[in-house]
Amino acid sequence: MSVASEYLQLQRQSADELVRQHAPLVRRIAYHLMGRLPPSVDVSDLIQAGMVGLLEAARNFATGRNASFETFAGIRIRGAMLDELRRTDWTPRSVHRKVREMAEVVRQIEIETGADADDAEVMKRLGIGAEEYHQVLADAASARLLSLSAPDDAEGGAAFDVADGESLSPQESVEHEGMREALVDAIGSLPDREQLVMSLYYEEEMNLKEIGAVLGVTESRVCQIHGQAIVRLRARMTGWTGQGTENGERGRGRSRAR
């Protein structure tokens, strides 16, 4: 056996061992994500996608990295699962449409008033009652995991979660950083309670029930607040979600000013 062949065999053995050792990590991440997803999502699909991500991580991991393999693999595993969710997008088109419509109304109100859009005014302009309004907010909260790596499209939602920077081209990295900064500005402009819910949900990774206990409200109310934050972010991130450059610039300028 040549030196090159022996080296490749050792590499394969090392990758296989990493996959065996870290297979439980895939299940842990899958079930953690399932806590944020509707019952229609099959956890086995997430696990299968995650195992592909783990295998790719094992093949591409180089010793000497600042991050441990578990940290490196966790990013790839979660990214593979999110890609699977986007590919199979189980959210009805009607949900995406209603969320887009609500975000546009919120954007118009905030441009006109220079203040946070009021629930009553949003319902009035949409011509819907409180029950339907709250249902759209709940749908907005559960429609998709938010991800910076997922572009908005004709049927999709705004996307706001952290992407793996190593997988981006130089141009994509610049765009990614610009979107991240705009997102930080937009989140900072949210009403205090919405900011808190976003922080507890995405940074502290608490579930809706746990956040409800912190805020002293019901789980359904937390879901509504979460949905309001998502719709408001979508309205304020217009320039990054493909709804028009001119309006998007105005939206980003307003976010910085708040």
C-alpha atoms as one frame of an Amber mdcrd trajectory, in Angstrom:
protein
   0.000   0.000   0.000   1.344   3.405  -0.983   1.786   6.201   1.535  -1.038
   8.160  -0.124  -3.426   5.182   0.031  -2.542   4.531   3.656  -3.166   8.189
   4.501  -6.573   8.142   2.787  -7.516   4.948   4.628  -6.572   6.514   7.967
  -8.617   9.581   7.066 -11.658   7.423   6.308 -11.234   5.492   9.543 -10.914
   8.715  11.514 -14.053  10.153   9.872 -16.013   6.946  10.548 -14.957   7.039
  14.198 -16.040  10.673  14.551 -19.439   9.803  13.059 -19.900   6.877  15.478
 -18.892   8.944  18.485 -21.098  11.910  17.655 -24.225  10.185  16.315 -26.065
  10.978  19.603 -25.407  14.679  18.904 -27.571  14.403  15.785 -30.530  13.054
  17.760 -30.078  15.685  20.458 -30.139  18.538  17.938 -33.075  16.991  16.054
 -35.253  16.686  19.150 -34.252  20.166  20.276 -35.469  21.557  16.937 -38.657
  19.474  17.139 -39.607  21.447  20.246 -40.045  24.456  17.925 -41.757  22.681
  15.036 -45.306  21.473  14.384 -46.210  17.764  14.715 -46.333  17.417  10.908
 -42.526  17.437  10.811 -41.037  13.934  10.992 -38.078  13.796  13.368 -36.601
  10.880  11.394 -36.225  13.202   8.381 -34.271  15.654  10.531 -32.069  12.879
  11.904 -31.347  11.554   8.415 -30.394  15.046   7.193 -28.344  15.596  10.340
 -26.376  12.386   9.797 -25.434  13.641   6.326 -24.281  16.889   7.929 -22.265
  14.946  10.512 -20.592  12.853   7.826 -19.646  15.976   5.868 -18.306  17.569
   9.046 -16.192  14.490   9.807 -14.743  14.501   6.300 -13.997  18.234   6.287
 -12.817  18.754   9.853  -9.155  19.672  10.157  -7.216  19.371  13.378  -5.795
  22.619  14.663  -9.100  24.461  14.358  -9.971  26.856  17.134 -13.330  25.114
  17.586 -13.769  21.553  18.805 -15.188  18.937  16.450 -18.467  18.891  18.388
 -18.898  22.637  17.872 -17.938  22.372  14.189 -20.206  19.376  13.643 -23.097
  20.965  15.517 -23.134  23.868  13.049 -23.084  21.532  10.039 -25.698  19.182
  11.519 -28.109  21.972  12.339 -27.508  23.575   8.944 -28.285  20.294   7.172
 -31.528  19.974   9.145 -32.553  23.550   8.335 -31.800  22.916   4.665 -34.095
  19.879   4.793 -36.855  21.940   6.384 -36.524  24.600   3.683 -36.451  22.008
   0.902 -39.603  20.269   2.114 -41.304  23.486   3.307 -44.434  22.084   4.947
 -46.058  25.496   5.448 -49.144  26.144   3.258 -48.760  28.947   0.722 -51.752
  30.675   2.248 -49.815  31.105   5.499 -46.870  32.725   3.718 -49.243  34.997
   1.835 -51.073  36.162   4.959 -47.821  36.832   6.808 -46.508  38.836   3.845
 -49.723  40.850   3.700 -49.612  41.586   7.424 -45.936  42.589   7.257 -46.695
  44.982   4.394 -49.522  46.603   6.381 -47.237  46.935   9.396 -44.558  48.510
   7.196 -46.998  51.026   5.734 -48.345  52.007   9.165 -44.855  52.466  10.591
 -43.744  54.557   7.609 -46.827  56.758   7.991 -46.729  57.144  11.763 -43.053
  56.711  12.627 -44.151  54.505  15.523 -44.731  50.817  16.222 -47.801  49.566
  14.359 -50.788  49.140  16.682 -52.620  45.786  16.695 -56.023  47.419  16.285
 -54.895  49.458  13.276 -53.328  46.392  11.628 -56.570  44.431  12.072 -58.610
  47.350  10.752 -56.558  47.705   7.570 -56.532  43.962   6.946 -60.253  43.739
   7.631 -59.891  40.832  10.061 -60.952  40.147  13.625 -58.824  39.418  16.684
 -59.131  35.640  16.330 -57.831  35.582  12.749 -55.167  38.162  13.618 -53.811
  36.043  16.442 -53.909  32.950  14.234 -51.742  34.685  11.615 -49.297  35.665
  14.377 -49.172  32.052  15.577 -48.586  30.889  11.995 -45.824  33.477  11.594
 -44.109  32.141  14.714 -44.248  28.507  13.597 -43.984  28.835   9.803 -40.213
  28.621   9.638 -37.120  28.621  11.736 -35.487  31.980  11.129 -32.236  31.808
   9.238 -29.902  34.354   7.695 -28.782  31.670   5.266 -32.236  31.288   3.698
 -33.234  33.906   1.119 -36.760  35.197   0.982 -38.692  34.081  -2.101 -42.120
  34.317  -3.666 -43.662  31.968  -1.133 -41.112  31.987   1.670 -40.652  33.943
   4.835 -37.997  36.341   5.940 -35.029  34.497   7.306 -32.954  35.481  10.292
 -30.848  32.727  11.954 -27.016  32.546  11.930 -25.477  30.919   8.864 -22.183
  29.029   8.754 -19.802  31.721   7.551 -17.267  29.188   6.256 -19.740  27.967
   3.611 -20.199  31.442   2.079 -18.365  32.982  -0.856 -16.582  36.339  -0.284
 -19.495  38.244  -1.839 -22.015  36.239   0.178 -19.997  36.899   3.323 -20.224
  40.669   2.765 -23.965  40.426   2.113 -24.369  38.146   5.120 -22.574  40.608
   7.383 -24.650  43.490   6.042 -27.849  41.587   6.692 -26.656  40.649  10.175
 -26.034  44.307  11.018 -29.407  45.331   9.615 -31.062  42.551  11.607 -29.380
  43.674  14.821 -30.659  47.206  14.172 -34.156  45.902  13.455 -34.266  43.725
  16.583 -33.012  46.670  18.643 -35.954  48.726  17.380 -38.587  46.208  18.518
 -40.830  46.949  21.506 -39.187  45.818  24.755 -41.344  42.733  25.301 -40.800
  41.502  21.751 -37.040  42.014  22.125 -37.094  39.985  25.336 -39.022  37.113
  23.763 -36.642  37.017  20.792 -33.649  37.001  23.129 -35.003  34.230  25.341
 -36.109  32.133  22.371 -33.106  32.455  20.053 -30.203  33.284  22.366 -31.178
  31.444  25.541 -32.999  28.741  23.506 -35.924  28.612  25.915 -39.216  27.147
  24.708 -42.521  29.050  24.710 -43.687  27.490  27.977 -40.467  28.500  29.755
 -40.667  32.036  28.372 -44.289  32.241  29.510 -43.197  31.372  33.045 -40.580
  34.147  32.938 -43.050  36.739  31.650 -45.999  35.526  33.695 -48.197  34.945
  30.626 -49.638  31.929  28.829 -47.731  29.934  26.213 -50.223  31.074  23.549
 -49.573  34.713  24.461 -45.817  34.172  24.082 -46.502  32.653  20.664 -48.431
  35.796  19.710 -45.646  38.100  20.908 -43.118  35.989  19.013 -45.279  36.224
  15.877 -45.611  39.990  16.271 -41.834  40.297  16.474 -41.359  38.189  13.334
 -43.934  40.152  11.334 -42.428  43.441  12.504 -38.913  42.278  11.612 -40.121
  41.188   8.205 -41.645  44.648   7.692 -38.438  46.394   8.795 -36.112  44.120
   6.806 -37.909  44.717   3.513 -34.725  45.672   1.674 -33.182  42.299   2.582
 -36.227  40.190   1.734 -36.751  41.180  -1.873 -39.740  43.520  -1.560 -38.199
  46.627  -3.110 -34.928  48.479  -2.661 -36.346  51.958  -2.246 -38.769  50.908
   0.467 -36.135  48.698   2.013 -33.723  51.598   2.377 -36.445  53.586   4.102
 -37.155  50.659   6.386 -33.513  50.240   7.353 -33.092  53.940   7.900 -36.076
  53.945  10.228 -34.656  51.040  12.204 -31.380  52.855  12.786 -33.212  55.965
  13.839 -35.276  54.268  16.491
